């Protein structure tokens, strides 16, 4: 799982950026941190489920940030088409 995110040529980090890309139908896979606040990730997850997109859950925001190559935590990330 992390290898797919690390190796992705086109990816977005952050809930807002991922949600915008979802609205524009540009997302293949969405990654969500389990310890992120529900009010932050719930709209993103709901949109993924409604559109049949794969959601991959990561244990922590810190771990997801590391997988994305940043030094801070991330609530969500997405691999683009």
Secondary structure, 3 states (H helix, E strand, C coil): CHHHHHHCCCEEECHHHHHHHHHCCCEEEEEEECCCCHHHHHHHHHHHHHCCCEEEEECCHHHHHHHHCCCCCCCEEEEEC
